[in-house]
Each structure stands twice: as C-alpha cells, then as structure tokens.
Amino acid sequence: MSESIFEKPSRRSFIKLGGVVAGGLALAACAGGGTTSTSTAGGSASAAAKPGIGNNGQFGKGRSGATADALLIAGFQWGAPATFNPLSPTAAWPASANVMQIVYESPLRWNILTGEIMPGLCSKYEVSGTESVTLTMQDGVTFSDGSTCTAKDVVFSFELGKKNTGISVASFWQLADSMEATDDKTVVIKVNQKTKNVSNVLRMLTETYVLPTSQLGSIADDKLPTEVIDKPIGTGPFTLDKADQTQVVLAANANYWGKTFYGGSPVMSQIIHPIFKSNEDGNIKFQAGELDIMQQFVSQIWKMWEGGKPVGTYLKDKPYFVPGSMPMLLMNTTKKGLDNPAVRKAIATAIDYASIADTAMSGYTDTVQASLILPSGAEEKFFNKSDAEANGWKYDAAAAEKLLTDAGATKGSDGIYTLDGTRLGPWKVITPTGWTDWNASCEIIAKSLKAIGIDCATNFPQQADCTQQIQGGTFDLAVWYVSGVNPATPWARFKDIMSQSEVQPVGKTTFANYGRWKNSEVEAMLTEASQATDDTAKKAAYDKLDALYRKEVPACPIMYRPDEFYEYNATNFYNWPDENNSYAPPMFRGAGNTWMYKIQKIAG
C-alpha cells in the first residue's frame, strides 16, 4: 500500500509510490491496458456491463474514417497556437503550464480525490522532516528525440527559474534553498528553512514540466519565455504532429519510456484538439459525438443525457463535477463600514447562495460552507463541520439584519443602515466583464445586500482594470479567485485570504490578502500549519485558522467551481472513470492521465 507522506508523525518518512490508494483508485504504476468486458459494443448492452457510460446508460456505435482511433478533446485551446514553449505565458495546448502531462511530464502527479501524491517521472520521493525532499527517477526515461532524461534535466528545468524570474517556476526558489542531481537518477532538494513549507515544494513537483537541456540550454536567459518552439521535445506518450488555426494534432510516441510503468500504451493513436471560436461551437460537436471528452462549461449538461445522448460526468447527481476552486467575495477592510467584522459577517449571511448555484452555476456547486476548506475530496479530512455550523453562517436575511442591529446599526429613511456614523454604501461589487457566471453572481450579491439595507450595485470593468483595483486595494467588494485544490491547500488558500506578510499600502500592488485585513496573530498560525508534518497536526492548525476566519470574515466563498469540467461522450470510447468506476480521478492533468490507458474503443 502507498502511504501519504503526512500520515506518520516520525521525523523521516520513506514513500514508495505504487499499489492501491484509498477509495478503490488504482495507482498508475499498476494500471493495465484496459478493463475487460464481455458485452458487445452496440447500444443493446446493459449499463452495468460497461461502467462509465453516460448517465442514461446508452452506448455509442463507434466512429469510422480517419479519426476512428483518435481521441477528440476540447476546451483547452481557443486560438491559433503561436508557440509550444512551456515557459511562455501564451504556450499552446498541451505545452501550457500544468494542463496535461502528455507531451511534457512532471516529476510527480497528484490526485484531487484522495490528495495522494503519485509517481510520475520519479518513482518515489523521500522527505526528511522539513529539511529535504529526495527524488528517485524512473528507469529508462527518455525524451521523444531518443535522448536520455536524467536527474540533471530535472534540476535544469527548475533552475530556469533562477535565470528568469518572470517564469512560473521562479517561485520554487522561494520554497527551496538548493536542488542538486547527486547522480543520474537522484535529486536532492533542500527546503527553505525560513518557510519550511514542504507541501508547497511537493505542489511544484507535481506541476512543473521536466524539459530537455538539449533544446533550452543554449537559449539566452532573458529569451527563455519568448523563444518560439514549434517542435516540442518532451518525455510524454505523445508528440506534436501538426498544428494550425483549426486544430492541434498529437501522435503517439512509439518509443515512450512509460509503457511498462503504465502497463501498456494509451488506447488512442492520436489526440486531436479542434479549435472552436466559442463554448457553444464545442458543445454542439460534443453532443453530436464528434468530441470524446472536453473541459468547458455546458449549461444544464443533464439535458444531453436526458435527450438520449451517451454523455456523462464523474458524479451522477448534482453538482456533477468535483469541486476544486472557491471564488470569493473579497471585502476591502480599509473602507469604513467594511472594517467592522459584524458588517462583514452580515454580508456573508445575506447572500442567497442557492440562487448563485442555480442561476450562475447551473447547479454545479455544493452548498457553500463557512470555511476556507473545501468540505469534500482531498481537503475533507481537514474540514471541521461542527464548528462551521455552530460559528459560521448561511443564507438568512433576517439573521443578517440582526447582526447589523446588534452591532448598533440604525436604518435610515432610505432603507440603508448607518453604523458608527458611516452609511453602509454605496459600494460597488466588481469582477471582470465577460466572466458571465461571476457577473451573474455579483448581481445576486448586490440584490441580496440591498434586501438587508446595504447600498450595493455591480460594476464589471475590463479584466486589466479589475485586477489593478483588486491588487491596488481601491475596490469596495470584488468576486475574485484564490488557490484551487492542490497539494499545498488548504494552507495556500488561508495565505491568500489572511496572510500579513505580503500586504502593501493601498495604491501599491499586493498578491495576497487583497482586502488588507489586519491581525497580529495569524502569521504565526500560518507558519504552524505550513510546518506541520502529519495530518493530525495540520488539522489542529487549520481548526485554529478557520475559527479565526469565521470570527473575522475577511472574505467569504460564494460558490465551489469544478476543478475541471470533466465531461465525456461514449460514442467512440467507453469505460470512462466516474464515481461508480473510480479507477482514476476526473482530471486531465496529473493522476488523470491514467484513463488514457483504461478507456476502451467501441468498434465502428
């Protein structure tokens, strides 16, 4: 059995990545070529015979022609690809950062359902307290050009962040003091002894691609992100075949190193990503069976399977998708009125969360809890349900007004409350224009606040202007994003909302605690949580942080968005993972690549 690195309180834990993890999810190291089935591939087979088919149990009839053995995917690339340089902020799929490890791969992989850190290019990792992480490479790893991938390539890929601080891997060097290849298969990372944040180091090991020294080593440091790469060289099971303004086509890497590790080759010989102009264009193709799997918003997706289409999602009932991010209503505590925790808690209590879920999110969200911890999936073990219910909030307009009056607020003739001489509003709640589900959420928030006597309206600036207002601290209220689920959360989310260490004065850019909430105790609490080395200690630290959060309410979650919109159509392939066939998580990156080896082709 594989063990979580934080399950044992001992100072030194040694992890071998393999075997079976909790919840019946097989690790990729043990994945075979596919699940066997005795049923035929036509529509007459029963749903029980082929798990993973759409919610209505119907099956497709296969696809013929040039794309018969291709996997058609959508939702990642929305314009003509300019470069496949993974260090570029405009890198095309699948070279874009932390999207799919199929051309480029990462040292480790991560499972959103269990929190398990799984093998990738490295077969195992060893953690020594909060001092170091040691990686051991898989046997026989090669790049797609046939050259050997060694520990030196791993170190090179991370040290690119020292050479160019404008690329995403540069942040690794705030977490690590050094990274050394002690031989061709071993990498030793010395953890930064000021932060001692092992979880964040592991997060970056699951998100950072290993790149070939041969292709990038000769590029000038300041040119790294701008170098145009049209023939990417990675370690993954696919290589780039061709790309234009209509599609990106990948071909199977016949010499892929991981065939033994994964128990075979991916089922498909090609992966094709058509480039659509809009969600609707993609949705039409998906419903028609001309896409196999995609990651994009579909309003009321259940109507597809109710209409007889072999379409499915991981969860069979609402919210259909596994939650993975937590858009927040930020409150600027430098503004009079919003500097009062009673007002902030009244705002959190006044919001009609059910309307946001149904109207803005098509029901794709669980009931929001009074917590910075997601109550399901990888973070569930840290969620304190009883304390959230006892000391948190839920939608109750009358209770929200009582919080205001108990604090001494009085309502004026215009129906708006005044507290300590400050009128509660007019305030604007902002989010970027065109973010339609978030725009709809803001309208519901403004309406909810008006209903309890707070003067609030919406404003939707362009994204650049909105970002400037939020980072500069000139906004009133804002719907914005914080850390999604990853190996460093929920700690990273607490940092995003509550950390004092990065806060700048109003007018200067800050990248955490946008509401500029002040507290003298929280930084020590964040440090305690980041340096805890087992789940029991982490849970105790998170309980204290969440209790302080519920008392002060510097921001509040308004919905749970899916980590990824995992949607499949069983016209051409079946045995997709879902909650009844849970051999892989509903992911495209990390542990999600397991399904490429396990889905099965329907004969055309």
N, C-alpha and C positions, 0 to 999 in steps of 0.2 A: 504493500500500500504506500502511496505517496503521502507525505506529511506536509502540512502547512508550516512555513518557516517560523511562524509566530505561535505555534501550538505548545511549544515547550519553553519553560522559563529558564532553561540552562543557558549559560553564557555562550556556549558554542553549539550550533546545530548543523548537522550534515544532511543534505537533502539529495536523494536520488529521485530523479523525475521519471516516473513510469508507473505502470499498474493502473488501478481504477480509483477514481475520486468519488466523493460523496454524490448522492443523487443519481447514481447509475450512469454517470458520464464517463465514457472510456477515454483515457488519455490517448493522444495521437500516436504515441510510441507503440500502442497496441492495436491501432486501427487496422482492420483488414481491408480487402479490396471492395467489400460491399456486403450488405445484408441479403441473405438468400431468401427467396420467396418461391412458393410452389404454385402460385396463382398465375394466370395468364395476364398479359399486359393490356388487354382491352377494357372497355367500360363495364363489362359484366362482372368483374371481380368484386369481391366484397371489400369494404373499408378496412375490416380487421386484417385482411390478408396482406395489405400493403400499407403499413403505418406511414404517416407523414403526408398523405394526400390531403387535398383541400377539405374544408370543414364539412362539406356536404357528401364526402366520400366518393365522388366521381373521379374517373381517371381519364387522362388524355389518350390520344391514339398515336403518339409519336410524330416526328417531323421527318420529312423526306427532303432530298435535294442537298445542296452544298452545305447547309447548316445542320444537317441531321445529327452530327456528332459534336456540335458546338454548344457551349453554354452561352446563352444570350443574357446579358446583365445590363442594368441601367441604374442611374441615379447618382453617379459619381463625376461624370464629365459633361459639361454643359456648353462647351465651345471648342473650336478647333485647337488641338494640342500645339503648344508653342515649344515646349521642351520636356524631356523626360529626366531632367536633372533633379534628383530628390532633394537637393539643397535649395532649390529655387522656390520662392513663395508662390509661383504660378506653375509649379510642376503639374503635368498632366497625369491622369489616372493611368496605370496604378503606381506611378512613382511618387505621387503626392503623399505627404507625411502621414504615417500611422493609419493607412486606409485598408490595404490588403497586402499581406505578405506573400505575393505570388510571383513577382519578378525580383524584388528585394525582400530580404528576410531580416528578422531581428534576433538578437541572442536568445531571448526568452519570449514566451507567449503567455497570455492572461485570459482567464475565463470569467465572464461577467456574472454568471450564475453562482459560482462557488467561491470566487476570489482566488482560485488556485493559480499559482504561477507554474507554468508548464514548460517543457523543453522546446527549444527552437533550434537555432544553430548550435546552442550549447546543450549538452545532455544533462548537466547537473550544475548546481551552484551551492556554495558553502558560505555561511555567514558566521563571522566571529564577533559576537556581541554587537556593538555599534561601531566596531573598528574597521572591518574589512568585508568585502564580498569577493569570493574566488569563483571563477567560471571555468568549466572544462568543456572544450569544443567536442562536437560530434566527430565520429570517424569519417574520413574521406570527403569532407566538404569541399566542393569546387564551385567556381564561378561558371557562368554559362559559356564563357570562351575557353573553358577547359583548364584554366589555371587554378592552382590550389588556394583555398581560402584558409588562412591561418589566424592565430590569435593576434598577429601583428596587424592584420586587416581590421580586426575588431577595435584595437586601440587606435589605429589611424582614423577610423570613422568617428570616434568620439573626440579625438584631439583636433579634428577640423574645427570644432567649436572654440578652441583656443586661438586659432588662426583668424577666424572671422566671427566676431561677436554678434553679427546680425543674423546668424542662422540658428534654428531652434535648438540644436544640440549644445549650443554655447551655455545654456542654463545648467547643464550637467556639472560644470566646473564651479558652480555654487554649492554643489552637493558632495563633490569628491575632491580630495587633495591630490590624488595621483591615480594613474591607471597604467599597468605595466604588463607586457607579454613576457612571462618568465620562461616560456618555451613556446613551441608552435601550437600547443593545444591549451595553454593555461593563461588566464588573465587574472591579475590581482588588482582590485580596486581598494584604495584607502579612502574610507569615508571621512568627509569633512568633520573634524572634531569640535567645531563650533556648533553646527546644526545637528550632527549625528542622526540624520534622517535617512535610515536605511530603506524605508518604504518608498521614498521618492527616488532613491538610486535604482531600486528594482523597477519602479514605474518606467524610468527611461530605458532600462534594459529590455523592456517589452515593447517600446515604441520607436526605438532608433534603428534604422536600417544599417546593415553592415555593407560597406562599399569597397570596391576594389582600389587598392593603391595604384594599380597599373593605369587606371583610367583618370583618376582625380589627383594623383600625387604630383603631377607636373604643372597643375593649374595654379596661377598666382593666387595668393590668399584672398585678395580683395575681389577676385573674379569668380570665386567659387560659386556664389549663388546665381551669377549671370551667365555662366558658361552654358551654351546650348548643347544638349545631349540628345541625339536622335537615335542612338543605338545603345540603350542602357545595358550594362553588364551587371547582373545580379546572381545570387545563389539560388533563386527560386525555381519552381516547377514549370514556369512559363517564360518565354522570351517575347519581345516585341516583334511582330511580323510586319505590320504596316499600320499607318495612321493617316487620316486626313480629316477634313472638316465634317465628314459624315459618320466616322466610326474609328474605333481603336481595336485592332485585332491582335490577339496574342496566340502564339503557337506553343504546343507542349515542348518542353526541354527534354529531348531524348536521353540526355546524359545527366539527368537530375540526380544529385547525390542522395536524396532522401527517400528513394524507392524502398529500401529495406526498412528504414525508420518508420515510414508511414504504411508499410505493408502493401506496397504497390504504387502504381501511378494514378494521377487524377483520372476520373472517368471520362472526361471530355478531352478531345484532341485540340480544340480551340476554345478561347474565350473571346466573345465579341461584345463590345460595348458600343451600340448605336448612340449617336449624339443627337439628342432631341432639343427643340427650342423651348419646350415648356413641360411642366409636370403632366399636363393633360395629354400631350402627344405620347408620352411614355405610358401613361395609364391606359390609353386606348390599345396600344400594342400589347401591353401586359395582359389585359383582359382577353384579348384575342388569341393568347397563347404564343405570341411572337416574341415574348421575353420569358425567360425561365425564372429569374429571380431579380429583385431590384430593391433599391434603398431610396424611396422617395415618398412624399406624403400623398395618400389617397384618401379623399374624404369618404367616410362610410364604406370602408372596404368590404364589409359584410354583405353589401348588396351584390357583389360579384358572385360569391358562392350561393347566395340565395337565388341568383339568376341562373344557377346551374353550371357555373364555371369552376374548374378544378383549382381553385385559388385557396391558399391558406396562409396563416400566420402562426407564430410559435405558440401563443396562448389561444385557446379555443373560445374564450369568453372575454368580455371587456376586462382590461384595457387592450387585449390582443397583442400588445408589444411589451417587452420587458423594459421597465423604466431605467433610464441611465443618466438623465440630467435634470436639473432643478432650476428652471428660470425663476428669478427672484424679483420681488418688488423692493428696490433699494429706497431707503429714506435718508435724506440729507440732514444729518443731525446738527449741522451748523446753522440751520434755519430755525428761527423762533417758532415754537409750537412743535415742530418735529424733533426738537431737542428733549422733549418730555417722553419718557418711556410709556406713560399711561396713554398718551395720544398715539404712539406707535402701536401699542397693543390693541387699542380701539380700532385702528386702521386694519390690522390683521384680522380682527374679529368681524369687521364689517363686510369683508369681501365675499361675494357669492361664488364660492369655488366650484359648486356644481354647474353653474351657468358657464363658467370658463371651460370646464371639462366637456360639456355637451356642445356648446356653441363654437368655441375656438379650437377644440382638440378632437372633435368627432368621437368623444368618449375614450380617447387613447391615453387616459391617465387615471391612476388610482386616486382615492380620496387623499388630499394633501394633509399631512400631519404637521404639528407644531414642533418641527425638528429640522436640523441641518443634516440629518442622516436619512438616507433612503430606507424605508421600512421593509424592503424586500431585496432578494438577490444577495450579492456579495457583502452588502453593508448591514443586512438584517441582524446579524449577531451583535451589533453594537447599538441597536435601536432600543430605547427604554420606553416601551409603550405605556406603561402605567404612569410614569412621570409626565409624558407628553399629554396624556388625557387629563391628569389631575391639575397640571400647572400651565397647560398650553391654551389653545384657542381653537375654535371652529366657527363657522359662519353663524352669527346670531346678532341681528341688527339691534335688538333691544339690549342685549348684553354689551354691545359696543357703546351705545349711548350711555349706559350706566357707568362704564369705565370713565367716560368723559365727565359726567356729573359728579361722580365720586371724587374725581381729581379737582373739582371746583369750577368746572366749565359752566358757563351760562349761555343760553340760546338767545340770539338777538331777534328783532322783528323780521329780519330777512331769512330766518331759519338756520343761520350759521352760528356755531358755537364760538365763544371767546374764552380764553383761558389765560389767567395772569396778565390781562391787558392785551393779549395777542389774539387776533382773529385767525381762526383755523382755515387759512386760504386767503386769496385764491392761489391754488397750487396747480402746476401742470404735471401730468404723468406722461413721460416720454418713452419712446422706443423708435427704432428706425422705420421710416416709411417703407412699405412693401413687405414687411415681415407680417404677413396677413394674420396668422394665428395670434401673434403677440399684439398686433394692433387691436384685434377683437377683444383680447384680454384686457387691454388698457381701457377700452370703452366700458366694459363691465365693472372694472375697478372704480372708474370715475363715477359711474352711476351708483355704485354701492356706497361710496363715500358721501355723495350728495344726499343720499337717503337718510344718513345719520347726522347730517348737519355739518359736514366738512365741505368747503368750497373747492371743487376739483374739476378739471377739464383735461382733455387729451391734447397732445401735440406730437406730430410724427416728423421729425427732421430727417434729412439725408443721413446715412449711416456715419459719415465722417464727422458731421456736426454733432450728432448724438453722442458719439464716442468722446469727442472733445469735452462736451458738457459733463459727461459722467466722470471721466478721468480728471477733469479740472475742478470738479466739485461745485459747479454753478447750477445744477439741476435742483428740482424740488423732490420729485418722485420719478423713478425710472424702472422699467422692466428690462432686465439685463441677465446675462448668463454668468455662471460660476463653474467651478470644476465639475465635470461629469464624473461618472464612476470609473475608477482606475485603481491600480494597486496602492496609490497614495491617498485615496479618500477613505473615510470622510475627513481626514486631517486637512487635506488641501482645501476643502470647502469651508471649514472653520477658519482657516487662514484667510481665504478670500473675503470673508464677511467680517472677521473680527480682529485680524492682526493689527498691531500698532506699529510694527517695525518699518513699514514702507510708506506710511501716511505722510503726505506733503500738505502744506498750507493750500487753502482754496486759491485756485488760479494756476497751481503747479500740478503737473501730471503725476498721478499715483496709479498703481496697478493692483491694489488690494484695499479692502475697506473703503470703497468709494463714498460711503456715507459719512466717513470721517468720525465715526463713533469712538469715544474715548473711554478707556478703562485701564486702570493701573495693574490689574491682576491677571488679565487674560494672556499676556505674553508668556508668563511662567507656565500657565496651564497648557498652552500650545506646545511649549518645549517638552513638558512632561508627556504629552500624548505622542509626540514625534519620536521620542527616545524610548518609549515602552517597547519591550522585546517579546511580549506574549499577549494573547488576546484578552486575558483577564485584566492585565494592567492597562491595556488600551481601552477596554470597556469602562473601567473606573475613571480614566481620564476623560473619555468622551461624555460620560454621565455628568461630570462637573461642567464641562464646556457647554453642553446642551442645556443644562439647568440655568447657567448664566445667560445663554442666548434667549431662553424663554422669558427670563426676567426682564431683559433689556430690549429685546426685539429690534435690533438694528436693521433688519430686513425680514421679509417673510416670503416663503415659497408660494407660487401661485399655481403651479402645475408640475407634473412629472412627465417630461418628454421621453420618448423611447431613446435608448442609446443609439440604435439604428433602426430604421424601418425595414425589418426583415420580412419580405413578402415573396412567396413562391407560387409558381403556376406549374401544375403537374402534367402539362400537355406532353412534354418530351422526356422528363426525368421524374422519378418518384423516390420514395424513402427520404424525403426531406426531414431534417430534425424538427420536432415540435415537443410540446410538453408530454405527449404520450409516447414519444420516440426520441428520448432525450440523450442521444449519444454525442451531441455537440451543442454548444450554446448558439443562440440566434445572433451571430456576429459575422462580419465579413473579415475583420482583422483578427490577429492573434489566434486564439483557440478555435475560432470559427472556420479556419481553413480545413478542419477535419472533414466537413461534409463533402468537400470536393472528391474525397476518396470513397465515400459511402453511398452517395445517391446512385440510383440505377437508371439505366437507359430503357425507355419504352420503345419497343420495336415499331417502326413505321410501316 
